[in-house]
């Protein structure tokens, strides 16, 4: 699978998409317009190792709900990821069996190298 999960209203996602210059073989999915399905989330979890690795702890809702002071289970992470798009760390770039999660410079550079090998 060659897919990028992103948010079209996010300036950081837009900048990264432009920077990595993904080949046309990649499918883009705006997670606000087309939310993750349970099947997609399972596939991402399999590649990422856990739901928590996909989870955005800097999301506004994370702070509003005071989730940092709660002991979240893997089911909690799964349900939150399916409930609202802001809980997905963005962008998520899937290139075959490789997954790149988030917007750190090292992650973006690794994704860019992987896409253009």
Phi, psi and omega in degrees: 000140177233102188212149176233121175263124185211179178236119186292341180269000183264118180298324179296316178299316180300316180297316181293319178300319179292318183294316183281339177049062183299138177299160181298343181288351180271140175264135176257136177233114176282110188289348176279319180279328182227085184301157176301140173269160176304324179293318178296318180297320179297319179295316178296318179299318179301316180287324184276339180098331178196163175292324183298326178295337179268353192272134181267103181277002176258005180295145179303316181296330178299316180288315182300323181271002179055042184289338180295337180264013178243149176273102182274135177269172178297327176293324176299311179301315180300310182295321178294319178298323179281334183288315187214134184299334183292344180281349178275126176294131188237155347283165172246120183246123179246120178235091183068242179264006179259143176228139179234121188241125173098187190239020177294153182300320181292322179295315181295318179296318179295319179297314181300316178297319181295321183290334186247024177282000000 
